[in-house]
Amino acid sequence: MAFADSGDTTTVQVHDNVDMTWYGHYKKWGEFPTEGSFRKVLMHFDMGCASTGCSGWDYDVHILLRNRTNKLDSNLVLAPSYSLDGSSPDTIQFSYSPTYVSAWDSIGGDTAIANDTLVLVWYQDANDPFLATDTQYVYAANYYNMTYDSAGAVIDSVWVAADTTLYLSNTDTYNVYEIIEDFELGRAITPYGTYMNPANGSYGTNGYDENWKHRFTYDVTDFQHLLKDSVEIDAFYSGWSSGFSVTLNFEFIEGTPPRMPLSLSNVYKNGAAGYGYTNSANFESQQMPEVKVATSEYASSFKLQFVPSGHGQAGEFTPNVSYTAKVNGSVVGGETIWKDDCGFNAIWPQGGTWIFDRANWCPGEAVPIYNHEITPYVTAGDTALVDINFSSYNPNGDASYSCAVHFFQYKEPNFELDAEVIDIISPSLKDQYSRLNPICANPVIKIRNSGTQELTALTIEYGVKGGTMQTQQWT
């Protein structure tokens, strides 16, 4: 980690080319700045191939901030009085003396073979019911040993009796754990990595090999109050085959943000979770019903963030499904959960069905994030009622939606007017704009005003480095 002087940039790397080879969580701790105010915080997710090559399938990758709340909870569990080879059945019967099984072969005839030992572990500490207090080695029993004649035919049997019978007892105890809140910082879908995998017949074609990399950049400024000191970051890979790699770098650009975040909460489930869809009524009552969110009396403004992506055969490929977000009964926004430009993907060509449009995602792209300013609909210090509804349709197969739903609360805005260029689309060397570049004329930029007043006019300066600057008026 490199710490910056005032007005400079601090860079923090958390994951460094970590292989994601199977479904699961790839967690790393990052050492972030302990103090300071940051104009902007960016997260750069460099996706590459795993050391074994890229997977040929499109999978979700969720980058999660694991927020330690310093709050404890507990659940009731049963502590067993014993375990035998790792399990705790209600009754066990065994022998403390060695036992044998008989076998026959044409050379040795009737032969006795010793049984392997079984591990009996006792848990007898009333103050720590899961603490192993003794270990014993015992033997299988309560079975018949066969007796064979000289030709190997079974002529009799002998019962091998157990000398001990135990009955399980359980102790009620509580498992105490720290409450951890997961917040999704960004989500991307892996591309069909056919051309990047040496094990595939198409490897190395179309300009790709296993050294391929692609960068996704996310503005995570509103999470800066949680990105302090030691923080655990989880790269959750939903793939069932190997694999891809993750490198995560955070840029902390010092300065005054448009508004300082005060608090953040998940409206529904923790992190980016799955929500099954069978019909609209069930979804609204069981999956995303109206819920109450507590607000701080010290908050000045509020934002609702929603990140949906559809999965399953019906959830992934059903168009014209939209969501509507409501706060305290008023509609605050909504979007169609659909991406209609997958064929214009920056990672092209791919194997598989990469050109098919999908429910708010494309293979090899970041999942769009929808932000809704809800300040006019919320009274600071009162409860806010949040409700997200999906349009009604009858799925012709499995349908589910991966969704992150965040409720942000902020301090007073810092600027009345706060215009900035948030991206240069062309000319650009960024991977994500490769289909739009290079150009020789008509540059395209994206601007944003984060101040409290409406932006009505802007003077934009541009030009070639070392040359004469030009101006463009925007109204």
C-alpha positions, 0 to 999 in steps of 0.5 A: 500500500502506498499512502499519499500526500494531501491532494494525491492518490493512495493505492491499496491492493487487496487481491493479487492475481488470485485464482478463482477455480471453483464455486466459493469465496476468495477472501483477503484483508486490505489495509486501507487509510485510517483517516482522511476525506476522499473526493473519489474512491475507485475500485479496479477489478482486473479479471484474468485467467486462472493459472489453469486457463479460463473457463468456457462459461459465463459466471457471476463474480461478486466483490463484497465488502465484509463489514464487521459490526462489533455486534454479537448474536447467537443461536442454540446448538446441541453439543453431543456427548461423543463422536465416532469417526466424526459422526454422532449417531443416537446409539453406537456399539463397539468393542474395546478389544481388537476384532477381525473379519474372515476371508478366504483365498485359494492360497491361504484358505480361511484368513483373519484380517484385523479391523481398522481402529475407530476413533471415539472422541468424548465431550465431557466439559460442562463449561465448553461442551464442544471441547474434546476431553478424551480420545479412545480407539475402538473396533467394529462389532455386532456382525457375523464372521463367516467360516469357510471349508477348504473349497471356500464355501461358507459353512458356518458363521460366528457372531462378533459381539460388541462389549460396549453400548453408548447412548447419545446425550446432547447439551444445549449451548449457544454458538456466539458469533459476530454479525458481519454485513456484506455489501456488494461493491461491484458485480461482473460476469465472466466471458466465455473463455474458450479462446483463453484456455490451452485445453480447448481446441480454439485456444489462441485464436481471435487474438486471445490466450491465457494471458488475457486481462480485462479491467472493470472500474467501479465508483465506490466513493459512497462506501468510503466510510467503511473502507477504513483500516483493516477490511476484509474483501470477498471475491465470490465466484459462482463458477463450477469450473476453473476458472478466472483470476481476480486482482483488486486495486483501490484508488483513494483520491484525496479531497472533498466528496460531493457528500460524506456517507453517514451510514449504509444498510441492506434493505433485504438480504445480506450482500448480493443474494438470490431471489426466486421468481414464480409470479409477481404476487409471490415475489412481492409478498415473499421475496421483496415485500415492503420493509421498514428502514430506520433513518438517522436524524442527522442525515441530510440526503438519501439514496436507494441503490439497486443492482439486479441480474436475471438467471435461470433459463427464464430469468436470464432470457425473458425480456420486458421485465421491469422493476419499480422502486417505491419509498413511503408509497411514492414511485422513486424510479424503475428500469427494465431489467435487460441489456440489449447490446450484448453483441457490441461487447468489448470482449469479442468474439467469444465462444458460446451465446455471448451475442444473445441479450440478457436480463441486465447483463452480458458475458464479459461485462459489469452488471449495471447499477441503478441509483435513485435519489430519494431525499424528497420522500424521506424524513430524517429520523423517521422510518422509511418504507421501501418496496421493490416490485417486479412486473408480472410474467409467467416464467417458462422455466427456472427464474431467479434474480441476483440483487443487491439493495442498498440504502445510503444516508449522507451528511449535508451536501458539500457543493451547490454545483459540482460538475465533473467529467466522470469518463472519456468514452472516445478517444480512449484506450480503455478495454470497455470502449474498444469497439468505439475507438480509435477515432479522429473526430467527435470525442464523447465524454460523460459528465455529472453534476453532484451538487444540489443545484441543477446544472444548466451550462458548461464550458468544456476544454479539450485538445491534443497534449502539447497543442492548442486547447479548444472549448465547447459550450454545453447547455 
